Amino acid sequence: MYSGYSHNILVAVVTVLLLPVSVLAQTGNQPLQEKSLTITRTAQPPVIDGILDDAVWQQLPGISDFHQVNPVDQGTPTQESIFYITYDDDYFYLGARLYDSNPEAITSRVMIQGQSLRFDDNVHLILDTFNNDRTGFRFITNPNAIRDDGVFESPTSYNIDWSGIWLVESSIDDQGWTTEMAIPFTTLNFDPEADTWGINFEREIARNNERIAWSSFNRAIDPSTSGQVVGLEGLEQGLGLDIVPSLTVGQARDRNSNTTEDNVEPSLDVFYKFTPNLTGVLTLNTDFSATEVDDRQVNLTRFNLFFPEKRDFFLQDSEIFSFGSGGNNGIPFYSRRIGLDASTGQPVDIDVGGKLAGRVGDTSLGALLVQQEDRIGASDDPLFVGRVTQNVLTESRVGAIFTQGNPNGLADNSVAGVDFNYRNTRFADNYTLTGDIWYQQSDTDGLEGDDKAYSAAIDLATEGNGFSGELDYNYIGAEYNPALGFANRRGVDQINGRATYRHYPEDHPLLWYYYAHLDISRTDRLDNGQLQSEALNLRYMSLNSHAGDRIYAEVFREKEGLVADFAIRPGVVIPAGEYAFTSHAFGLQTANQRSLSPDIGFTIGDFYTGEQREVDFGLDWQPGPRFSGEFSYVYTDIDLPQGEFVSRLVRMRSTFSFTPEWSWINLLQYDNGSDSVGLNSRLHWDPRAGEDFYLVVNYNFDADGVFNGLNTRQSEIVLKYSRNFRF
């Protein structure tokens, strides 16, 4: 009966998805009125000190025709903003005067380079250097002159992990605040023969939860909504050569085996632009010991968890290698397979690696070749990934991928796949339509059978008032084995659907928008057609205030088919069979721009043959720009006829910002599943963009019970220094 109920819900999702298509298609598109600017070269560049007192700024026309994006789309901004742009042989310059009627209320709490500025007052510069309405660079800063940046992989996909070398200074005065940016042309990829780029500007006023933009469409600010800047002539990128040496010195101790290992590791990264938009990278003896550690997760399922990539070598140009629609099951290339031991999770040095990535016309190319250090039980063959995509139509692309090698085994493995992504950001009225199909096949020595995987998806979305919907289908063969990818379920087919509704009431004193969604999914086994998992999640209430607070309530209906006994915890085994259970969740999330921001959520209901109770509590505290603290506690009480257990996950993070160049971050994590406490302490000195010094201390303790009798398992101390020399 539950399957029938779920089927009816799925039909409803499809109806919601297709109804706007038929209705909106009759209304026609509302094209964006593209803006244009003319830029002039300056013979006297400004001094980048955050003060707009240079003669060049006084001589330039100001850009002031801005409008609100949030809370009122196309509304009048509450504060005036004036931007200026110019360039010379080496830099693209931005100056901005951000007026504020109450300068003392300016929010500027972040003082660590690279941290998100989402909840600070800030300004954005978007440069679509190929003027293709698809990709671009984003540069963000706040009144503390913190650098935050990223790249648009597409209008709807933004990679926050890209990091560029650029200069910025800001200052607060009695009129508001000002900022100056200087972006080296050597940081950007572009066509020197083209004189026109896409460009956009954005400002956020944190206390009002207000976003303003120069050019936007349907509350979106991205390369596809950008205007144009004309007049960029005589641009050069220099030699296009970056040499980045680094030195790592460390000591690691394992108290269980009573061993100590000293480590002195020089490494070298070399970047060379073969063309303005095609870059080669060579890395030698790469060490990842100073990489930020993962946040722990509690897993109450039978399937592997997905962790994001955090290593710079793999993050650079990662958008080139992305495949399909971005789901987590059936990924042909998952870079965390490289440089990490699958059994221990410990880093594995890369002896040598090479990467070629970039664009040639409308074609994107990516090739990765890596040789890991020799290990027992793993192949010493090099690992290879090749990716090519071709832009087609206005915003779409078609591509292929090939991987070769097995980073954690001896059996030879390869995967080949093709994909097509359709995107139309002007589909009808204020809607974006995307569609995605892909097919893959793996080849593994010793494995015979169904080794294919394929998927199809459609998504109709809007950030404005109205319905959105998405639907996708995935087929993952039982012997599909992406050794360099990720697949947490094999031998299944899956269908997922979502319907959402969002409404912005006009002139409501408290409510910014109301949001509701319905998610459904079903996964069936291919061998016998029986159910593996089914889930329904209805968030029937999400009230979002102008200040950024949220109150929500939702219901979960789940069904699990166990073909074998499931040991959810040692000594707690759920017998094979089919189970259906329902739970309810509700909570409050407060705005992060407040100095004290608590969140709390509750989940109660059934769980397999028993009951579950969960409390998720978080608290962010930032009394000023130099210190912030985060605390989270997830308490899960599971009561089953087969046994009772409690899961606890504690995370505490403290951040000290002595100056924008000096920061100290500490992360303490505890979970009673592993009965261990992990401490990661990172002191970071960033004297200038492209130069970094790290002092990292890691401790892993045994925890008998809840912090009773801590005993050190492993400890590590690492010093790492790197410097980018750009020519």
C-alpha positions in Angstrom: 0.0 0.0 0.0 2.8 2.4 0.7 4.2 1.9 -2.7 0.9 2.8 -4.2 0.7 5.9 -2.0 4.2 6.9 -3.1 3.3 6.3 -6.7 0.4 8.7 -6.4 2.7 11.3 -4.9 5.2 10.8 -7.8 2.4 11.4 -10.3 1.6 14.7 -8.4 5.3 15.7 -8.6 5.3 15.1 -12.4 2.1 17.1 -12.7 3.6 20.0 -10.8 6.7 19.8 -12.9 4.9 19.8 -16.2 2.1 22.2 -15.5 4.3 25.3 -15.4 5.8 24.2 -18.7 2.5 24.3 -20.5 1.3 27.5 -18.7 4.5 29.5 -18.9 5.3 28.5 -22.4 2.2 30.6 -23.5 3.5 33.7 -21.7 6.7 33.8 -23.6 10.1 34.9 -22.3 10.9 38.2 -20.7 14.4 38.9 -22.0 16.9 40.6 -19.9 17.7 44.1 -20.9 21.4 43.8 -21.3 23.5 46.7 -20.0 26.8 47.9 -21.5 29.7 49.9 -20.2 32.8 51.4 -21.9 36.0 51.1 -20.0 39.1 53.3 -20.5 42.7 52.6 -19.9 44.5 54.7 -17.2 48.0 56.0 -17.4 48.1 56.6 -13.7 46.9 53.6 -11.7 45.3 54.0 -8.3 47.1 53.2 -5.0 45.3 50.3 -3.5 44.7 51.6 0.0 40.9 51.4 0.3 40.5 55.2 0.0 39.1 56.7 -3.2 41.3 59.8 -3.2 43.3 59.0 -6.4 42.8 61.3 -9.3 41.8 58.4 -11.6 38.6 57.7 -9.6 37.6 61.4 -9.8 37.9 61.4 -13.6 35.8 58.2 -14.2 32.1 58.0 -14.7 30.3 56.3 -11.8 28.1 53.3 -12.1 25.1 53.8 -9.9 22.0 52.3 -11.6 21.5 49.5 -9.1 18.3 47.7 -8.0 17.3 45.4 -5.2 17.3 41.6 -5.8 16.3 40.7 -2.2 14.1 41.2 -0.4 12.1 43.0 -3.2 13.1 41.9 -6.7 13.7 45.0 -8.9 13.0 47.2 -5.8 14.8 50.5 -4.9 18.0 50.0 -2.8 17.9 51.4 0.7 21.5 52.8 0.3 23.3 54.4 -2.6 26.3 52.7 -4.3 28.7 54.0 -6.9 31.2 51.7 -8.7 34.2 52.7 -10.9 36.3 50.5 -13.2 39.5 51.0 -15.2 42.6 49.1 -16.3 46.2 49.3 -17.3 48.8 46.9 -18.6 48.8 44.7 -15.6 45.5 45.0 -13.6 41.8 45.3 -13.8 40.8 47.9 -11.2 37.5 48.3 -9.3 36.7 51.2 -6.8 33.4 51.4 -5.0 31.8 54.0 -2.7 29.2 52.2 -0.5 27.1 54.8 1.2 25.4 53.9 4.5 23.1 56.2 6.5 24.2 54.3 9.7 27.9 53.5 9.4 28.0 52.1 12.9 25.6 49.4 11.8 27.9 48.1 9.0 28.4 44.3 9.6 32.0 43.3 9.1 32.9 40.3 11.3 35.0 38.1 9.0 38.8 38.7 9.2 40.2 35.4 7.8 41.2 35.4 4.1 39.1 33.0 2.0 36.2 32.7 4.5 32.6 33.1 3.3 31.4 36.7 3.5 27.7 35.7 3.1 26.7 37.3 6.4 28.8 40.4 6.2 28.3 43.6 4.2 30.2 42.9 1.0 30.6 43.7 -2.7 31.0 41.3 -5.6 32.6 41.7 -9.0 31.8 39.2 -11.7 34.0 39.0 -14.8 32.8 36.8 -17.7 36.2 37.1 -19.5 35.1 35.0 -22.6 31.7 36.8 -22.8 29.9 33.5 -23.3 27.2 33.9 -20.6 28.3 30.6 -19.2 31.4 30.9 -17.0 33.2 33.6 -15.1 35.2 34.7 -12.1 33.7 36.2 -8.9 35.7 38.4 -6.5 34.2 39.4 -3.1 35.4 41.6 -0.3 34.1 43.2 2.9 35.0 46.3 4.9 37.9 44.3 6.4 39.4 43.8 2.9 39.0 40.0 3.1 39.4 38.1 -0.2 36.8 35.6 -1.1 36.5 34.3 -4.6 35.3 31.5 -6.9 34.4 30.5 -10.4 31.2 29.9 -12.2 31.3 26.5 -13.9 27.9 27.4 -15.4 25.2 30.0 -14.6 23.8 27.5 -12.0 27.0 25.9 -10.7 29.5 27.9 -8.6 32.8 26.6 -7.3 33.8 28.3 -4.1 37.1 26.4 -3.8 38.9 28.3 -6.6 41.4 30.8 -5.2 43.1 33.5 -7.2 45.8 36.0 -6.5 44.5 39.6 -6.3 44.8 42.7 -4.2 42.1 44.6 -2.1 41.9 47.2 0.6 38.8 48.7 2.3 38.0 51.3 4.8 35.0 52.6 6.9 34.2 56.3 7.2 31.4 58.5 8.3 29.6 58.1 4.9 29.7 54.3 4.8 32.7 52.3 3.4 34.9 52.1 0.4 36.9 49.4 -1.3 39.6 49.1 -4.1 40.4 45.9 -6.0 43.3 45.3 -8.3 43.0 42.0 -10.2 46.1 40.9 -12.2 45.4 39.8 -15.8 47.8 36.9 -15.0 45.1 35.6 -12.6 42.4 35.5 -15.3 41.9 33.4 -18.4 40.7 35.4 -21.5 41.1 35.9 -25.2 43.6 38.8 -25.7 42.0 39.5 -29.1 38.6 40.2 -27.7 37.7 43.7 -26.4 34.4 42.8 -24.7 33.8 40.9 -21.4 30.7 40.2 -19.4 30.6 42.1 -16.2 28.3 42.5 -13.1 28.3 44.1 -9.7 26.6 43.1 -6.5 26.3 44.6 -3.0 25.0 43.0 0.2 23.8 44.9 3.2 23.7 42.3 6.0 21.5 44.0 8.6 18.7 44.4 6.0 19.2 41.0 4.4 19.4 43.1 1.3 21.1 42.3 -2.1 21.4 44.8 -4.8 22.8 44.3 -8.3 23.6 46.2 -11.5 22.1 43.5 -13.7 20.0 40.5 -12.6 17.1 38.3 -13.8 14.7 36.3 -11.6 16.8 37.1 -8.5 19.9 35.5 -10.2 23.2 37.3 -10.5 25.6 35.2 -12.6 27.4 35.2 -16.0 24.1 34.7 -17.9 22.6 37.8 -16.3 25.7 40.0 -16.7 26.0 43.1 -18.9 29.0 43.9 -21.0 32.2 46.0 -20.7 33.7 47.2 -24.0 37.1 48.7 -24.7 39.6 46.2 -23.2 42.5 46.5 -25.6 46.1 45.4 -25.6 45.8 42.9 -22.8 48.6 40.5 -22.0 49.0 37.6 -19.5 52.7 37.6 -19.2 54.6 34.4 -19.6 51.7 32.5 -18.0 54.2 30.7 -15.7 53.6 30.1 -11.9 56.2 28.2 -9.9 55.1 27.3 -6.4 57.7 25.5 -4.2 56.7 24.4 -0.7 58.4 22.7 2.2 56.7 20.5 4.8 58.4 19.4 8.0 56.5 17.2 10.4 56.5 14.5 13.0 53.8 11.8 13.6 53.4 9.5 16.6 51.3 6.4 16.9 51.0 5.5 20.6 49.3 2.2 19.9 52.4 0.9 18.0 54.8 3.1 19.9 56.3 4.5 16.6 57.5 7.9 15.6 58.0 9.1 12.0 59.8 12.3 11.1 59.0 13.8 7.7 60.8 16.5 5.6 59.1 16.9 2.3 59.9 19.5 -0.4 57.3 19.7 -3.2 56.9 21.7 -6.3 53.9 22.8 -8.4 54.4 24.4 -11.8 51.6 26.1 -13.8 52.0 27.1 -17.4 49.4 28.6 -19.8 50.0 27.1 -23.2 47.3 29.4 -24.4 45.4 32.1 -22.6 42.8 29.6 -21.7 44.6 26.3 -21.6 46.8 25.6 -18.5 49.1 22.7 -17.7 50.1 21.8 -14.1 53.0 19.6 -12.9 53.2 18.6 -9.3 56.1 16.8 -7.7 56.1 15.0 -4.3 52.7 16.6 -3.4 51.9 16.5 0.4 48.4 17.1 1.8 49.2 17.1 5.5 48.1 20.8 6.0 44.7 20.2 4.3 41.6 21.0 6.3 40.1 17.9 8.0 36.7 16.5 7.3 33.7 17.2 9.4 32.6 13.9 11.1 29.2 12.5 10.2 26.9 10.0 11.9 25.8 7.2 9.5 22.6 5.3 10.5 22.3 3.8 6.9 23.7 0.8 5.1 25.5 3.0 2.5 28.7 5.0 2.2 28.8 8.7 3.0 30.1 11.3 0.5 32.8 13.8 1.6 33.7 16.9 -0.3 37.2 17.6 -1.9 39.3 20.1 0.1 42.8 19.8 -1.6 43.9 22.7 -3.8 45.6 20.5 -6.5 42.3 18.8 -7.3 40.1 21.8 -6.7 41.8 23.9 -9.4 39.8 23.5 -12.7 37.6 20.9 -11.0 34.6 22.2 -13.1 36.3 20.9 -16.2 36.0 17.3 -14.9 32.5 17.5 -13.6 30.1 15.0 -15.2 26.4 14.7 -15.4 24.0 16.5 -13.2 26.1 16.3 -10.0 24.3 13.6 -8.1 26.4 11.5 -5.6 25.7 8.0 -7.0 27.3 7.1 -10.3 30.2 9.6 -10.4 32.9 8.4 -12.8 35.6 10.6 -11.3 35.7 11.4 -7.5 39.1 13.0 -6.8 39.2 11.9 -3.2 40.0 8.4 -4.4 43.4 9.8 -5.3 45.9 10.5 -2.5 43.9 8.9 0.3 44.1 5.3 1.5 40.6 3.8 1.3 41.1 1.5 4.3 42.6 4.0 6.7 41.6 7.4 5.4 45.2 8.5 5.7 46.9 10.7 3.1 49.0 9.1 0.4 51.8 11.2 -1.2 51.7 11.8 -4.9 55.1 11.2 -6.4 54.3 13.1 -9.6 51.1 14.4 -11.2 50.2 16.3 -14.3 47.1 18.1 -15.4 46.0 19.9 -18.5 42.7 21.9 -18.3 41.1 24.7 -20.2 39.2 25.7 -23.2 39.8 25.8 -26.9 37.0 27.8 -28.5 33.7 26.2 -27.5 35.5 23.0 -26.4 36.6 22.3 -22.8 39.5 19.8 -22.2 40.8 18.1 -19.1 43.4 15.5 -18.6 44.9 14.2 -15.3 47.8 11.8 -14.8 48.9 10.9 -11.3 51.5 8.5 -9.9 50.9 7.7 -6.2 53.6 6.3 -3.9 54.0 2.6 -3.8 51.8 0.7 -1.3 51.2 -3.0 -0.5 47.9 -4.1 -1.9 47.5 -1.3 -4.4 48.5 -1.1 -8.0 51.5 1.0 -8.9 50.1 1.9 -12.3 49.5 5.6 -13.0 46.0 7.0 -12.7 44.4 8.8 -15.7 41.3 10.9 -16.2 40.3 12.5 -19.5 37.4 14.8 -20.1 36.1 16.7 -23.1 32.9 18.8 -23.4 31.6 20.8 -26.4 29.3 23.8 -26.0 26.1 23.4 -28.1 23.0 25.4 -28.6 23.0 28.6 -26.4 23.7 27.3 -22.9 24.1 23.5 -23.3 26.9 21.1 -23.6 27.7 17.5 -24.7 30.8 15.6 -23.4 32.7 12.4 -22.7 34.9 11.1 -19.9 37.4 8.2 -19.6 39.2 7.0 -16.5 42.0 4.4 -16.2 43.5 2.9 -13.0 42.7 1.7 -9.5 44.1 3.7 -6.6 43.3 1.2 -3.9 43.4 -2.2 -5.5 45.3 -4.5 -7.8 42.5 -5.2 -10.4 42.8 -3.0 -13.5 39.8 -0.7 -14.0 38.5 1.7 -16.5 35.3 3.7 -17.0 34.0 5.4 -20.2 31.0 7.7 -20.2 29.1 10.3 -22.3 26.7 13.0 -21.1 24.5 15.8 -22.4 23.3 18.8 -20.4 20.6 21.1 -21.6 20.1 24.5 -19.9 17.8 27.3 -20.7 17.8 30.2 -18.2 15.2 32.1 -20.2 12.8 29.2 -20.7 9.6 30.9 -19.8 8.9 34.0 -17.8 11.2 33.6 -14.7 11.9 29.9 -15.1 15.1 28.0 -15.8 14.8 24.6 -17.5 17.6 22.0 -17.3 17.8 18.5 -18.5 20.6 15.9 -18.2 21.3 12.5 -19.6 24.4 10.3 -19.2 25.7 6.8 -19.8 28.7 5.0 -18.4 30.3 1.6 -18.6 33.1 0.2 -16.4 35.6 -2.6 -17.1 37.2 -4.3 -14.2 39.5 -7.4 -14.3 37.7 -10.3 -12.7 34.2 -8.8 -12.9 31.6 -10.0 -15.4 28.0 -8.9 -15.6 26.0 -5.7 -15.7 28.7 -3.0 -15.6 26.7 -0.1 -17.0 25.1 3.0 -15.4 22.8 5.6 -16.9 20.6 8.5 -15.9 18.0 11.0 -17.1 16.9 14.2 -15.3 14.7 17.2 -15.8 14.4 20.3 -13.6 12.2 23.4 -13.9 13.2 26.0 -11.3 12.5 29.5 -10.3 13.8 31.7 -7.4 10.7 33.9 -7.7 7.0 33.2 -6.8 5.6 29.9 -8.0 6.2 26.2 -8.3 9.4 24.3 -9.2 9.9 20.7 -9.9 12.5 18.1 -10.8 12.5 14.4 -11.7 15.4 12.0 -12.3 16.0 8.3 -12.9 19.2 6.4 -12.3 20.2 2.9 -13.3 23.3 1.5 -11.6 24.4 -2.0 -12.7 25.5 -4.6 -10.1 29.0 -4.8 -11.5 29.4 -1.1 -12.3 32.7 -0.3 -10.6 34.2 3.2 -10.9 37.5 2.7 -9.1 38.3 6.4 -9.6 34.6 7.4 -8.9 31.9 7.0 -6.4 28.9 4.7 -6.2 27.3 4.0 -2.9 24.6 1.7 -4.3 25.0 -0.9 -7.0 22.5 -3.2 -8.7 19.6 -0.8 -8.3 17.4 1.6 -10.2 16.3 4.8 -8.6 13.7 7.4 -9.2 13.6 10.8 -7.4 11.2 13.7 -7.6 10.8 17.0 -6.0 8.0 19.6 -6.1 8.5 23.0 -4.4 6.5 26.1 -3.9 7.9 29.6 -3.0 5.9 32.8 -2.3 7.1 36.3 -1.5 4.3 38.3 0.1 4.3 42.0 -0.8 5.0 44.5 2.0 4.8 42.0 4.8 6.5 43.5 7.9 8.1 40.2 9.0 7.8 37.5 6.4 10.2 37.5 3.5 9.0 34.3 1.8 7.1 31.0 2.5 8.6 27.8 1.2 7.4 24.2 1.0 8.7 21.1 -0.7 7.9 17.5 -1.3 10.7 15.0 -1.9 10.2 11.4 -2.9 12.6 8.7 -3.9 12.4 5.0 -4.5 15.3 2.5 -5.0 14.6 -1.1 -6.2 17.0 -4.0 -6.6 17.7 -5.1 -10.1 18.1 -8.8 -9.4 14.6 -9.4 -8.0 12.7 -6.1 -8.4 12.2 -5.8 -4.7 12.3 -2.6 -2.8 15.6 -1.4 -1.3 14.6 2.0 0.0 11.7 4.4 -0.3 11.4 7.9 1.2 8.9 10.7 1.3 9.8 14.0 2.9 7.2 16.8 3.1 8.4 20.1 4.5 4.9 21.7 4.7 6.1 24.8 6.5 9.1 27.0 6.1 8.6 30.6 7.2 11.6 32.9 6.4 11.8 36.4 7.9 13.4 39.5 6.4 16.1 39.2 9.1 17.1 35.7 7.9 15.3 33.6 10.6 13.5 30.4 9.7 10.8 28.2 11.3 10.1 24.8 9.7 8.1 21.7 10.1 8.2 18.5 8.1 7.2 14.8 8.0 9.2 11.8 6.9 7.8 8.5 5.6 10.4 5.8 4.9 10.4 2.2 3.9 13.5 -0.1 3.9 13.8 -3.6 2.4 16.6 -5.6 4.1 17.7 -8.7 2.2 20.2 -9.5 5.0 20.5 -8.7 8.7 21.6 -5.1 9.3 24.1 -4.5 12.1 23.3 -0.9 12.8 25.6 -0.9 15.9 27.7 -3.6 17.6 25.3 -6.0 19.2 22.2 -4.3 17.6 21.1 -6.3 14.5 17.9 -5.5 12.6 16.6 -8.8 11.0 16.0 -9.0 7.2 12.6 -7.9 6.1 10.5 -4.9 5.0 10.0 -2.0 7.4 7.9 1.2 7.1 8.2 4.0 9.6 7.2 7.7 10.0 8.9 10.6 11.9 8.3 14.3 12.3 10.8 17.1 12.5 10.5 20.8 13.5 12.9 23.5 14.4 14.1 27.1 14.4 17.2 28.5 12.6 18.2 32.0 13.4 20.0 34.5 11.2 23.8 34.1 11.1 24.5 37.9 10.9 23.6 38.2 14.6 26.4 38.0 17.1 24.6 35.1 18.8 22.8 32.7 16.5 21.2 29.5 17.9 19.6 26.7 15.9 17.6 23.8 17.2 15.8 21.0 15.6 13.8 18.0 16.9 13.0 14.7 15.2 10.6 12.1 16.8 8.9 9.1 15.5 9.3 5.5 14.4 12.6 3.9 13.3 12.4 0.3 11.8 10.7 -1.7 14.6 11.3 0.8 17.3 11.5 4.6 18.0 13.9 7.4 17.5 14.4 10.8 19.2 16.9 13.3 17.9 17.9 16.7 19.0 20.2 18.8 16.8 21.5 21.9 18.5 23.9 24.5 17.1 25.2 27.8 18.4 27.3 30.4 16.6 28.8 33.2 18.6 30.8 36.1 17.2 31.0 39.1 19.5 33.4 40.9 17.1 35.6 40.4 14.0 38.5 38.8 15.9 36.8 35.8 17.5 34.1 33.4 16.6 32.9 30.2 18.1 30.7 27.4 16.8 29.2 24.6 18.8 27.0 21.8 17.6 25.6 18.7 19.3 23.5 16.0 17.6 21.9 13.5 20.1 20.1 10.5 18.6 18.3 8.0 20.8 17.4 4.8 19.1 15.1 2.3 20.9 14.6 -1.1 19.1 13.4 -4.5 20.3 16.9 -5.7 19.3 18.6 -3.2 21.6 18.9 0.5 22.5 21.8 2.8 21.8 22.5 6.5 21.8 24.6 8.3 19.1 26.4 11.5 20.1 28.2 13.9 17.8 29.9 17.0 19.2 31.7 19.6 17.2 33.4 22.8 18.5 35.2 25.3 16.3 37.0 28.4 17.5 38.5 31.1 15.2 40.9 33.8 16.2 41.6 36.5 13.7 44.6 38.5 15.0 44.8 40.4 11.7 43.6 39.7 8.2 47.0 38.0 7.7 47.1 35.9 10.9 44.5 33.4 12.0 44.2 30.4 14.3 41.4 27.9 13.8 40.7 25.0 16.2 38.3 22.1 15.5 37.4 19.6 18.2 35.2 16.6 17.3 33.8 13.7 19.3 31.5 10.8 18.3 30.7 7.9 20.5 30.6 5.6 17.5 34.3 5.6 17.2 34.7 6.6 20.9 37.4 9.1 19.9 38.1 12.8 20.1 39.9 14.6 17.3 41.6 17.9 17.6 42.8 19.9 14.6 44.6 23.2 15.3 45.8 25.3 12.3 47.8 28.6 12.6 47.8 30.3 9.3 50.0 33.3 8.2 49.0 34.8 4.8 51.2 37.8 4.3 50.1 38.3 0.7 48.0 36.5 -1.9 49.9 33.4 -3.0 52.1 33.0 0.1 51.1 30.8 3.0 52.6 29.4 6.2 50.8 26.8 8.3 51.5 25.3 11.7 49.1 22.3 12.1 48.7 20.1 15.2 46.5 17.0 15.1 45.6 14.8 18.0 43.3 11.7 18.1 42.3 10.5 21.5 40.6 7.4 22.8 37.5 8.4 24.7 36.1 5.9 27.2 32.5 6.9 27.5 32.0 10.7 27.2 35.4 12.2 27.7 36.3 9.9 30.6 40.0 9.1 30.6 41.4 10.5 27.3 44.3 8.5 25.9 46.3 9.7 22.9 46.1 7.4 19.8 47.9 9.4 17.3 49.5 12.9 17.2 51.0 14.9 14.5 52.7 18.3 14.1 53.3 19.9 10.7 55.0 23.1 9.5 54.3 24.0 5.9 55.4 27.0 3.8 54.6 27.8 0.2 55.1 30.7 -2.2 53.7 31.4 -5.6 56.2 33.0 -8.0 54.3 34.4 -11.0 56.0 35.3 -14.3 
